[in-house]
């Protein structure tokens, strides 16, 4: 098995991207409530904070802040993915299949991870998360995408409801 080198910092903040195998799928969008329950279950079992999150049809981006004595974001991602697959299997008409290795046909094997370095890096990734539905032409205004922490930021007074304007916004790529 390939041994990936990942930056592991106890208490670190990570930008993570998880994608479906079928990038044309809208499985995450259709099952956003189920994904939310799986995230909450994972948080209850292996604590972490989610300062920012967006769920798109075929992938999700999040900022994950680990407890001060813990650097294992991979265990949380594994648990989240397994929980979501298990919950999907429970649904009537589930199309979850497994390959010869017993792996489900839902998630891409790997995920993107980036250790947040400083406050500027943090703000850049929060912005990237919130503007992602616009980047993918899913909406013309950030506020119109329902599955985003953007709405929490607005309620907290951290961002205005008309943040990022419309579709003419230039978007800098943070990685997917």
Residue pairs with C-beta under 8 A, 6 or more apart in sequence:
4 110
6 74
6 113
7 113
7 115
8 71
8 72
8 73
9 71
9 115
10 66
10 67
10 68
10 69
10 70
10 71
11 65
11 66
11 67
11 68
11 69
11 70
11 71
12 65
12 66
12 71
12 73
12 115
12 116
13 51
13 63
13 64
13 65
13 66
13 115
13 116
13 122
14 63
14 64
14 65
14 66
14 73
14 113
14 114
14 115
14 116
15 61
15 62
15 63
15 112
15 113
15 114
15 116
15 125
15 128
15 129
15 174
15 175
16 61
16 62
16 63
16 64
16 73
16 77
16 111
16 112
16 113
16 114
17 59
17 60
17 61
17 111
17 112
17 175
17 176
18 59
18 60
18 77
18 80
18 81
18 107
18 108
18 111
19 58
19 59
19 107
19 108
19 111
19 176
20 27
20 28
20 58
20 59
20 106
20 107
20 108
21 105
21 106
21 107
21 108
22 58
22 105
23 58
23 59
24 58
25 57
25 58
26 57
26 58
27 57
27 58
27 88
27 106
28 35
28 55
28 56
28 57
28 58
28 59
28 60
29 55
29 56
29 57
29 147
30 57
31 84
31 88
32 55
32 146
32 147
34 84
34 87
34 88
34 91
35 55
35 60
35 84
37 87
38 80
38 83
38 84
38 87
39 50
39 53
39 80
41 83
42 76
42 79
42 80
42 83
43 50
45 79
46 72
46 75
46 76
46 79
47 67
48 64
48 65
48 66
48 67
48 73
48 76
49 64
49 65
50 62
50 63
50 64
50 65
50 149
51 63
51 65
51 126
51 149
52 61
52 62
52 63
52 125
52 126
52 129
52 130
52 149
52 153
53 60
53 61
53 62
53 63
53 129
53 148
53 149
54 60
54 61
54 62
54 129
54 130
54 132
54 133
54 145
54 147
54 148
54 149
54 150
55 147
55 148
56 132
56 133
56 136
56 138
56 147
57 138
59 176
61 128
61 129
61 132
61 176
62 129
63 116
63 122
63 125
63 126
63 129
64 73
64 76
66 72
66 73
73 113
77 111
81 106
81 107
84 106
84 107
85 96
85 104
85 106
85 107
88 94
88 96
88 106
89 96
95 105
96 104
96 105
96 106
97 104
97 105
98 104
98 105
99 105
103 109
112 175
112 176
114 125
114 174
114 175
116 122
116 125
124 172
124 174
125 174
126 153
127 164
128 171
128 172
128 173
128 174
129 148
129 149
130 142
130 148
130 149
130 150
130 153
130 159
130 163
130 164
131 142
131 164
131 169
131 171
133 139
133 142
133 144
133 145
133 148
134 140
134 141
134 142
134 145
134 164
134 167
134 169
134 171
135 171
137 167
138 145
139 145
140 166
140 167
141 162
141 164
141 165
141 166
142 148
142 150
142 163
142 164
143 150
143 151
143 154
143 161
143 162
143 163
150 159
150 163
153 159
154 160
154 161
154 163
